[in-house]
């Protein structure tokens, strides 16, 4: 049997470049080069052309087309994730290199293809976050998952203008220990006490639990890859929120059909007083048909005439294709909000952690 290296469903990413590719009889890319919910059109094209160039300079490379690629050619049906604004861009790139592509490759008794699930399909069970050597999976992203077991300890609190303020950040097993440590370093630098809590259930369950069990004047929730950007962050948000408003970084739920442009105060940094939360009837933070975690609280606040104060998005390090506000502004990975909060987004995947670590180092250099 030949020694075969397989890259399934690249989804526009370039991490295949990190894998040593010497010594293989066959290297197979299975397609879906333009299928990404995150990357911009130009990024997808650039990474596709890098794969094309690699194939042209290595005779042992096989490039397959999947349904998400074929939808940009003539007479193929559209599938989930189709980008109308990129048809000509992607179609031209595929047609200019069509001599390199196949719909299937048969070798050593295996059928490699994606365009029809009616035939035996070796590729269907291969996960996109791995590469495969003769069927054995290896992770494309190196992780350093939680080196030390979580030790439960008493929660710590902050005092702001006589108010007891609890700050809470949940994390799961899929978060790198270095992210947890980096966030804690920034809070320690500013003299702010944060409770980083290992939580195996849903994010909303975490918030529901703490609002029921914690005796504080203010709740502040942070994502584990979110940090304050200046020393007086805590005093500023408590005074601006007070006991009459809720506050959070502005976000939309781009994945929720019909409500994808509705802004809400998001849990990456979310502030509410216990008095106001009780006045609102102790609503759950659960995901619903019209929004993500905490979004129902924004809707309820509007219904009750309670002000929702957004920490406004300022800029980001890398744009996301689908994440945009009703006014056309787009956000993405490595977001800064009013020089007050930084949120990395999706650090569980590991691909964008550089932005988080760079920002933490920048803050340390500025305030140490």
QUIHU-V369641 format. One record per backbone hydrogen bond with DSSP energy under -1.0 kcal/mol. NH is the residue of the N-H (numbers start at 1). CO is the residue of the C=O. E is the energy in kcal/mol with one decimal. If there is no record, write none. Layout:
BEGIN
NH:CO:E  NH:CO:E
END
This chain:
BEGIN
5:26:-2.8  6:132:-2.8  7:28:-3.0  10:31:-1.1  11:32:-1.6  13:10:-2.2  17:14:-1.9  18:15:-1.2  19:16:-1.2  25:3:-1.8  26:3:-1.7  27:60:-2.4  28:5:-3.0  29:62:-2.5  30:7:-2.0  36:34:-1.0  44:40:-2.1  45:41:-2.4  46:42:-2.3  47:43:-2.3  48:44:-2.1  49:45:-2.6  50:46:-1.5  51:47:-1.6  52:48:-2.2  53:49:-2.3  54:50:-2.0  55:51:-2.3  56:52:-2.2  57:53:-1.2  61:58:-1.3  62:27:-3.0  64:29:-2.4  65:102:-1.8  69:66:-1.4  70:66:-2.6  71:67:-1.5  72:69:-1.7  73:70:-2.3  76:73:-1.0  82:79:-1.5  86:83:-1.8  90:86:-2.9  91:87:-2.8  92:88:-2.2  93:89:-1.5  94:90:-2.4  95:91:-2.8  96:92:-2.3  97:94:-1.1  98:95:-1.1  100:97:-2.1  101:98:-1.2  102:63:-2.0  105:112:-1.9  107:110:-1.9  110:107:-2.0  112:105:-2.7  122:111:-1.6  124:121:-1.1  126:123:-1.8  130:127:-1.3  131:138:-2.5  132:6:-2.3  133:136:-2.1  134:4:-2.2  136:133:-1.7  138:131:-2.3  140:129:-2.6  158:165:-2.7  160:163:-2.2  163:160:-2.3  165:158:-3.0  166:218:-2.4  168:220:-2.4  169:195:-2.6  171:197:-1.8  175:172:-1.5  177:144:-1.6  179:176:-1.2  180:176:-1.3  181:177:-2.5  182:178:-2.1  183:179:-2.3  184:180:-2.0  185:181:-2.2  186:182:-1.5  187:183:-2.0  188:184:-2.7  189:185:-2.3  190:186:-1.7  191:188:-1.2  192:187:-2.9  195:167:-2.1  197:169:-2.5  199:171:-2.8  206:202:-1.6  207:203:-1.7  208:204:-2.7  209:205:-2.5  210:206:-2.1  211:207:-2.2  213:209:-1.6  214:210:-2.6  216:214:-1.0  217:164:-2.4  218:164:-1.8  219:272:-2.9  220:166:-2.2  221:270:-2.6  222:168:-2.6  223:268:-1.5  226:223:-1.5  227:342:-2.5  229:340:-1.9  233:230:-1.8  236:232:-2.3  237:233:-2.5  238:234:-2.1  239:235:-2.1  240:236:-2.3  241:237:-2.0  242:238:-2.8  245:241:-1.0  246:307:-1.8  247:271:-2.3  248:309:-1.7  249:269:-1.4  250:311:-1.8  251:264:-1.3  256:253:-2.0  259:256:-1.9  262:259:-1.7  264:251:-2.2  266:249:-2.7  269:266:-1.2  270:221:-2.2  271:247:-3.3  272:219:-2.1  274:217:-2.5  277:273:-2.3  278:274:-2.4  279:275:-2.2  280:276:-2.0  281:278:-1.6  282:277:-2.4  288:291:-2.1  291:288:-1.4  294:285:-1.4  295:292:-2.0  298:294:-1.1  299:295:-2.0  300:296:-2.8  301:297:-2.4  302:298:-2.2  303:299:-2.1  304:300:-1.9  305:302:-1.0  306:301:-2.9  309:246:-3.1  311:248:-2.5  314:336:-3.0  315:336:-1.3  317:333:-1.4  318:333:-1.7  320:331:-1.7  321:38:-3.3  325:329:-3.3  328:325:-2.1  331:323:-1.8  333:318:-3.1  334:344:-1.4  335:343:-2.8  336:315:-3.2  337:341:-2.9  340:337:-2.6  341:337:-1.6  342:227:-2.6  343:335:-2.3  344:225:-2.5  349:346:-1.6  355:352:-1.1  357:353:-2.5  358:354:-2.7  359:355:-2.0  360:356:-2.3  361:357:-2.3  362:358:-2.2  363:359:-2.4  364:360:-2.2  365:361:-2.4  366:362:-1.7  367:363:-2.1  368:364:-2.2
END
